[in-house]
Amino acid sequence: MAHLEVEPKPRRPWWFGVLIVLLLILLAGTLIGKCNNEGGTTGADKPPKDSVLTP
């Protein structure tokens, strides 16, 4: 049988995983923030502009 040299796969450093997780959290926060700004209230939630609020 032939003797083959096997090299271990290079591993990424631990901080690479932490960096990816932080970027995903920032991306999710940005997307959630944009969704809240665009669809925060509907027309049914707001009173008409010409209405007068009385106490």
Residue pairs with C-beta under 8 A, 6 or more apart in sequence:
47 53
